[in-house]
Amino acid sequence: MTWFRRSKENIDSGNQKKEMPEGMWTKCSSCGEILHKGAVEQNLWVCPKCGFHFRIGSKEYFSILFDEGTFKEHDAKMTSKDPLNFVDTKKYKDRIKETIKKTGLHDAIRYGTGKMNKRETVIACMDFAFIGGSMGSVVGEKIVRAIDKSMKLKAPLIIISASGGARMMEAAYSLMQLAKTSAKLAQLSQKKIPYISLMTDPTTGGTTASYAMLGDINVAEPGALIGFAGPRVIKQTIGKDLPEGFQRAEFLLEKGFVDVVVPRKDLKTTISNLLSMMN
């Protein structure tokens, strides 16, 4: 008796391991959907299933808000010093060097000028990837310079916040930035130049206590965590359960701390319209 034997495997039995190229997929931390990174990027880094806004950096925000080819960065290579010779698990100066190498950024904020729907605009944007978007002396100085540029050009200012708060490695030097930036924004207000604050996830600590909440109009992205102390700290302090959605953008909108919550795809149009109304 002769048995039939297949000499070539033409049907995929499903037992063979398929190689998946690294970095092609990501998981939505809100709904758990596995998403192709290319599709997420095309959707401005927003989950197409549930609308969750992924954290993005200054490079992405500049590309979203500025007209193509108009962005010019200023003071790009300004870096923090180590006035206190601070050491925790490692030396602060070493942490700075490692973070610069890892992220390609020189500190937790970048600013520049360009056109937004053909309107000359100054935008400063924080990067959470750089030591948690912490606010140190460089962040404060760059914001002041962005304000100076705004006054010189008589162009509106937008500050995009994404921060865990003041940078503990710079201690009092970091806390001084709250007063420094707030005083400078008061000068901008006296010149009657519009300032729009855009708060993204997260905007907390000293950043919230200063420039992030001082906008002529305070805008937030959907679901952004916004507050001074975090929900866990507040709950431990008062010993009570917090309301659902506490410190999220929609909750703050309801309570009057935020003026408008805007999906990322509508940011450029909405901010442009707001600026037109303010002129």
PEPELIN-V308904 format. One record per residue. N is the residue number from 0. RES is the residue in three letters. SS is DSSP state (alpha for helix, beta for strand, coil for the rest). PHI is phi as a letter, one per 40 degrees, with the letter a starting at -180 (NA if undefined). D_LAST is the distance of its C-alpha to the last C-alpha in whole Angstrom. Layout:
N/RES/SS/PHI/D_LAST, N/RES/SS/PHI/D_LAST
This chain:
0/MET/coil/NA/93, 1/THR/coil/b/90, 2/TRP/coil/c/87, 3/PHE/coil/c/84, 4/ARG/coil/b/81, 5/ARG/coil/c/78, 6/SER/coil/c/78, 7/LYS/coil/b/74, 8/GLU/coil/c/71, 9/ASN/coil/b/69, 10/ILE/coil/b/68, 11/ASP/coil/c/65, 12/SER/coil/c/67, 13/GLY/coil/g/63, 14/ASN/coil/c/65, 15/GLN/coil/c/64, 16/LYS/coil/c/61, 17/LYS/coil/c/58, 18/GLU/coil/c/56, 19/MET/coil/b/52, 20/PRO/coil/d/50, 21/GLU/coil/c/48, 22/GLY/coil/g/45, 23/MET/coil/c/44, 24/TRP/beta/b/44, 25/THR/beta/a/42, 26/LYS/beta/b/42, 27/CYS/coil/c/39, 28/SER/coil/c/40, 29/SER/coil/c/39, 30/CYS/coil/b/41, 31/GLY/coil/g/43, 32/GLU/coil/c/43, 33/ILE/beta/c/44, 34/LEU/beta/b/41, 35/HIS/beta/c/41, 36/LYS/alpha/c/39, 37/GLY/alpha/c/38, 38/ALA/alpha/c/37, 39/VAL/alpha/c/35, 40/GLU/alpha/c/33, 41/GLN/alpha/c/32, 42/ASN/coil/c/31, 43/LEU/coil/f/29, 44/TRP/coil/g/31, 45/VAL/beta/b/31, 46/CYS/coil/c/35, 47/PRO/coil/c/35, 48/LYS/coil/c/37, 49/CYS/coil/b/36, 50/GLY/coil/g/32, 51/PHE/coil/c/33, 52/HIS/beta/c/30, 53/PHE/coil/c/32, 54/ARG/coil/c/31, 55/ILE/coil/b/30, 56/GLY/coil/b/29, 57/SER/alpha/c/26, 58/LYS/alpha/d/28, 59/GLU/alpha/c/27, 60/TYR/alpha/c/23, 61/PHE/alpha/c/23, 62/SER/alpha/c/24, 63/ILE/alpha/c/22, 64/LEU/alpha/c/19, 65/PHE/coil/c/19, 66/ASP/coil/c/20, 67/GLU/coil/d/24, 68/GLY/coil/g/25, 69/THR/coil/b/22, 70/PHE/coil/c/22, 71/LYS/beta/b/24, 72/GLU/beta/c/25, 73/HIS/beta/b/25, 74/ASP/coil/f/28, 75/ALA/coil/c/30, 76/LYS/coil/b/33, 77/MET/coil/c/33, 78/THR/coil/b/35, 79/SER/coil/c/36, 80/LYS/coil/c/39, 81/ASP/coil/b/42, 82/PRO/coil/c/42, 83/LEU/coil/b/44, 84/ASN/coil/f/47, 85/PHE/coil/c/46, 86/VAL/beta/b/48, 87/ASP/coil/b/48, 88/THR/coil/c/50, 89/LYS/coil/a/49, 90/LYS/beta/c/48, 91/TYR/alpha/d/44, 92/LYS/alpha/c/44, 93/ASP/alpha/c/46, 94/ARG/alpha/c/43, 95/ILE/alpha/c/41, 96/LYS/alpha/d/43, 97/GLU/alpha/c/44, 98/THR/alpha/c/40, 99/ILE/alpha/c/39, 100/LYS/alpha/c/42, 101/LYS/alpha/c/41, 102/THR/alpha/c/37, 103/GLY/coil/g/37, 104/LEU/coil/c/34, 105/HIS/coil/b/34, 106/ASP/coil/a/33, 107/ALA/coil/c/31, 108/ILE/beta/a/27, 109/ARG/beta/b/26, 110/TYR/beta/a/22, 111/GLY/beta/a/21, 112/THR/beta/b/19, 113/GLY/beta/i/18, 114/LYS/beta/b/16, 115/MET/beta/b/15, 116/ASN/coil/f/15, 117/LYS/coil/g/15, 118/ARG/beta/b/12, 119/GLU/beta/c/13, 120/THR/beta/a/13, 121/VAL/beta/b/15, 122/ILE/beta/b/17, 123/ALA/beta/b/20, 124/CYS/beta/b/23, 125/MET/beta/c/26, 126/ASP/coil/b/29, 127/PHE/coil/c/32, 128/ALA/coil/c/34, 129/PHE/coil/c/35, 130/ILE/alpha/f/37, 131/GLY/alpha/g/35, 132/GLY/alpha/g/31, 133/SER/coil/c/33, 134/MET/beta/c/31, 135/GLY/coil/b/33, 136/SER/alpha/c/32, 137/VAL/alpha/c/31, 138/VAL/alpha/d/28, 139/GLY/alpha/c/27, 140/GLU/alpha/c/27, 141/LYS/alpha/c/25, 142/ILE/alpha/c/22, 143/VAL/alpha/d/22, 144/ARG/alpha/c/22, 145/ALA/alpha/c/20, 146/ILE/alpha/c/18, 147/ASP/alpha/d/19, 148/LYS/alpha/c/18, 149/SER/alpha/c/14, 150/MET/alpha/c/15, 151/LYS/alpha/c/17, 152/LEU/alpha/c/15, 153/LYS/coil/f/11, 154/ALA/coil/b/10, 155/PRO/beta/c/9, 156/LEU/beta/b/13, 157/ILE/beta/b/15, 158/ILE/beta/b/18, 159/ILE/beta/b/21, 160/SER/beta/c/24, 161/ALA/beta/a/27, 162/SER/beta/a/30, 163/GLY/coil/c/33, 164/GLY/coil/h/32, 165/ALA/beta/c/33, 166/ARG/coil/c/36, 167/MET/alpha/c/39, 168/MET/alpha/c/41, 169/GLU/alpha/b/39, 170/ALA/alpha/f/39, 171/ALA/alpha/c/38, 172/TYR/alpha/c/36, 173/SER/alpha/c/34, 174/LEU/alpha/c/33, 175/MET/alpha/c/32, 176/GLN/alpha/c/29, 177/LEU/alpha/c/28, 178/ALA/alpha/c/27, 179/LYS/alpha/c/26, 180/THR/alpha/c/23, 181/SER/alpha/c/22, 182/ALA/alpha/c/23, 183/LYS/alpha/c/20, 184/LEU/alpha/c/18, 185/ALA/alpha/c/18, 186/GLN/alpha/c/17, 187/LEU/alpha/c/14, 188/SER/alpha/c/13, 189/GLN/alpha/c/14, 190/LYS/coil/c/12, 191/LYS/coil/f/9, 192/ILE/coil/c/8, 193/PRO/coil/c/8, 194/TYR/beta/b/11, 195/ILE/beta/b/13, 196/SER/beta/c/17, 197/LEU/beta/b/19, 198/MET/beta/b/22, 199/THR/beta/b/25, 200/ASP/beta/c/29, 201/PRO/beta/c/30, 202/THR/beta/b/28, 203/THR/beta/b/30, 204/GLY/alpha/g/31, 205/GLY/alpha/c/30, 206/THR/alpha/c/27, 207/THR/coil/c/26, 208/ALA/coil/c/27, 209/SER/coil/b/24, 210/TYR/alpha/c/21, 211/ALA/alpha/c/21, 212/MET/alpha/b/21, 213/LEU/coil/b/18, 214/GLY/coil/c/15, 215/ASP/coil/c/12, 216/ILE/beta/b/13, 217/ASN/beta/b/17, 218/VAL/beta/b/18, 219/ALA/beta/b/21, 220/GLU/coil/c/24, 221/PRO/coil/d/27, 222/GLY/coil/g/29, 223/ALA/coil/c/28, 224/LEU/beta/c/30, 225/ILE/beta/b/28, 226/GLY/beta/i/30, 227/PHE/coil/c/31, 228/ALA/coil/c/35, 229/GLY/coil/c/36, 230/PRO/alpha/d/38, 231/ARG/alpha/c/41, 232/VAL/alpha/c/41, 233/ILE/alpha/c/40, 234/LYS/alpha/c/42, 235/GLN/alpha/c/45, 236/THR/alpha/c/44, 237/ILE/alpha/c/44, 238/GLY/coil/g/47, 239/LYS/coil/b/45, 240/ASP/coil/c/44, 241/LEU/coil/c/40, 242/PRO/coil/c/38, 243/GLU/coil/c/38, 244/GLY/coil/g/35, 245/PHE/coil/d/34, 246/GLN/coil/g/31, 247/ARG/beta/c/30, 248/ALA/alpha/d/26, 249/GLU/alpha/c/27, 250/PHE/alpha/c/29, 251/LEU/alpha/c/27, 252/LEU/alpha/c/24, 253/GLU/alpha/c/27, 254/LYS/alpha/c/27, 255/GLY/coil/g/23, 256/PHE/coil/c/23, 257/VAL/coil/b/21, 258/ASP/coil/c/18, 259/VAL/beta/a/19, 260/VAL/beta/b/21, 261/VAL/coil/b/21, 262/PRO/coil/c/24, 263/ARG/alpha/d/23, 264/LYS/alpha/c/24, 265/ASP/alpha/b/20, 266/LEU/alpha/d/18, 267/LYS/alpha/c/17, 268/THR/alpha/c/16, 269/THR/alpha/c/15, 270/ILE/alpha/c/12, 271/SER/alpha/c/11, 272/ASN/alpha/c/10, 273/LEU/alpha/c/9, 274/LEU/alpha/c/6, 275/SER/alpha/c/5, 276/MET/alpha/c/6, 277/MET/alpha/c/4, 278/ASN/coil/c/0
